[in-house]
Amino acid sequence: MEQDYGANIISITDEDGVEYELEVLSSVTYRGVEYLALTPADADDDAEELEVSILKSVEEDGEPVLVAVEDETELETVYDLLMQSLFEDGEEDEED
């Protein structure tokens, strides 16, 4: 997947050439690898449930590439870290 980082929106292209715009909700580093919590950029803000994907950034041919997290234990650990990060960010916003 090719990616292009912007403010909080990234554009990725999958192996079939389909391009997606995603909003980065949060990121964490776990065991030296960066993980991103992403949601479709065009998601309905009024929706009750937000579709969130967790992808990790790996290097292929010298370029960063976002890939799915295959290991269930790794995914659960990263999910907990991302939720903790999002909760902390929310607290900081309330204090401002």
Contacts in CASP RR format, 6 or more apart in sequence:
PFRMAT RR
TARGET T0000
AUTHOR 0000-0000-0000
METHOD contacts of the structure
MODEL  1
MEQDYGANIISITDEDGVEYELEVLSSVTYRGVEYLALTPADADDDAEEL
EVSILKSVEEDGEPVLVAVEDETELETVYDLLMQSLFEDGEEDEED
1 12 0 8 1.000
1 13 0 8 1.000
1 14 0 8 1.000
1 15 0 8 1.000
1 65 0 8 1.000
1 66 0 8 1.000
1 67 0 8 1.000
2 12 0 8 1.000
2 13 0 8 1.000
2 63 0 8 1.000
2 65 0 8 1.000
3 10 0 8 1.000
3 11 0 8 1.000
3 12 0 8 1.000
3 13 0 8 1.000
3 64 0 8 1.000
3 65 0 8 1.000
3 66 0 8 1.000
4 10 0 8 1.000
4 11 0 8 1.000
4 12 0 8 1.000
8 23 0 8 1.000
8 24 0 8 1.000
9 21 0 8 1.000
9 22 0 8 1.000
9 23 0 8 1.000
9 24 0 8 1.000
9 41 0 8 1.000
10 21 0 8 1.000
10 22 0 8 1.000
10 24 0 8 1.000
10 38 0 8 1.000
11 19 0 8 1.000
11 20 0 8 1.000
11 21 0 8 1.000
11 22 0 8 1.000
12 19 0 8 1.000
12 20 0 8 1.000
12 22 0 8 1.000
12 66 0 8 1.000
13 19 0 8 1.000
13 20 0 8 1.000
14 20 0 8 1.000
20 40 0 8 1.000
21 40 0 8 1.000
21 41 0 8 1.000
21 42 0 8 1.000
22 38 0 8 1.000
22 39 0 8 1.000
22 40 0 8 1.000
22 41 0 8 1.000
22 53 0 8 1.000
23 38 0 8 1.000
23 39 0 8 1.000
23 40 0 8 1.000
23 41 0 8 1.000
23 43 0 8 1.000
24 36 0 8 1.000
24 37 0 8 1.000
24 38 0 8 1.000
25 37 0 8 1.000
25 38 0 8 1.000
25 39 0 8 1.000
25 52 0 8 1.000
25 82 0 8 1.000
25 86 0 8 1.000
26 36 0 8 1.000
26 37 0 8 1.000
26 82 0 8 1.000
26 85 0 8 1.000
26 86 0 8 1.000
26 89 0 8 1.000
27 34 0 8 1.000
27 35 0 8 1.000
27 36 0 8 1.000
27 37 0 8 1.000
27 82 0 8 1.000
27 85 0 8 1.000
28 34 0 8 1.000
28 35 0 8 1.000
28 78 0 8 1.000
28 81 0 8 1.000
28 82 0 8 1.000
28 85 0 8 1.000
29 35 0 8 1.000
30 74 0 8 1.000
30 77 0 8 1.000
30 78 0 8 1.000
30 81 0 8 1.000
33 56 0 8 1.000
33 57 0 8 1.000
33 58 0 8 1.000
34 56 0 8 1.000
34 57 0 8 1.000
35 54 0 8 1.000
35 55 0 8 1.000
35 56 0 8 1.000
35 57 0 8 1.000
35 69 0 8 1.000
35 78 0 8 1.000
35 81 0 8 1.000
35 82 0 8 1.000
36 54 0 8 1.000
36 55 0 8 1.000
36 56 0 8 1.000
36 57 0 8 1.000
36 66 0 8 1.000
37 52 0 8 1.000
37 53 0 8 1.000
37 54 0 8 1.000
37 82 0 8 1.000
37 86 0 8 1.000
38 52 0 8 1.000
38 53 0 8 1.000
38 54 0 8 1.000
38 55 0 8 1.000
39 50 0 8 1.000
39 51 0 8 1.000
39 52 0 8 1.000
39 53 0 8 1.000
40 51 0 8 1.000
43 50 0 8 1.000
43 51 0 8 1.000
53 68 0 8 1.000
54 69 0 8 1.000
54 75 0 8 1.000
54 78 0 8 1.000
54 79 0 8 1.000
54 82 0 8 1.000
55 66 0 8 1.000
55 67 0 8 1.000
55 68 0 8 1.000
55 69 0 8 1.000
56 66 0 8 1.000
56 67 0 8 1.000
56 69 0 8 1.000
56 78 0 8 1.000
57 64 0 8 1.000
57 65 0 8 1.000
57 66 0 8 1.000
58 64 0 8 1.000
58 65 0 8 1.000
58 67 0 8 1.000
59 65 0 8 1.000
69 75 0 8 1.000
69 78 0 8 1.000
END
